[in-house]
Amino acid sequence: MADETKPEVPTAPPTGANPAATPQHAPAGPAASAAPAKPAAVAGAAAPKPAAAAAAHAAKPAAPRPPAAPIPDLAGKTTNAASVGARTPAPAAKAATATREPDDTSPLLTRRAWMGLAWGAFSAATAAALAATGRFMFPNVLNEPPQQFKAGFPTEYGMGVDERWKEKFGIWLVRTPDDIVAHASGFYVLISTCTHLGCTPNYLSAENKIKCPCHGSGFRLTGINFEGPAPRPLERARVVLADDGQLLIDKSRKFQYELGQWTDPEAFLKA
């Protein structure tokens, strides 16, 4: 019976537990009613702090703000610094871009300059082609000396080889006391063209022969070849007396020894 009358000792709630959440463990009597009053007092003491801070912040005067700048119209434009700097050309660049076409992006020349350069090159090439064609249509005209000319009177010549007509007409006029073919005294004309490759031989009076400087062909004063690569004798030209008694020489008529043409009456003039 002594155990039944012993009063029960109230157990404290666990740490962090809400007293209001566990009413079944609240102690009965005056001690139970006084226990929850302490948190209410603490809450009431802490509540005035936010209100005091708000009152102090409201009492501080606000700094004046500068007037807002007008907002530019940036519709469809990039607003970063690089693009703004790139889209703001210098005055010289503005003047340069003002003359370009909208789709011309060449960094050196405008499209108009390129077109002018191309047309200029085309015109120059066309003019050069036309000039070459015209030059082909009108070739050089060689003013060759006449094939027929008068060489003066027979009395003007002595025996031997006369070279006065070599430079102008390309012949040697030879007066001989005895021709190897006609067996008479008179005149014959040797054409000063080597029968090897067409060089012009020289008369060597000291050696009494005609010598080609190109390949060493040698000819006697009669025109017969005797040394070097020349395959045949020199050619003779026509020589006759004109109506006025002068010697008439015609290079268009030629006589060849190997063909037996030196026996022609016009290949040798008796005098």
ABEGO torsion letter per residue (X at the ends): XAAAABBBBBBBBBBGBBAAABAAABBBEAAAAAAAAAAAAAAAAAAAAAAAAAAAAAABBBBBBBBBBBBBBABGBBABAAAAAAABBBAAAAAAAAABBAABABAABBAAAAAAAAAAAAAAAAAAAAAAAAAAABBBBBBBBBABBBAEBAAABBBEBBAAAAAAAGBBBBBBABBAAAGBBEBBBBBBBBAAAGBBBBBBAAAGBBBBAAAGBBBBAAGBBABEABABBBBBBBBBBBAAGBBBBBAABBBBAAAGAAABAAABBBX
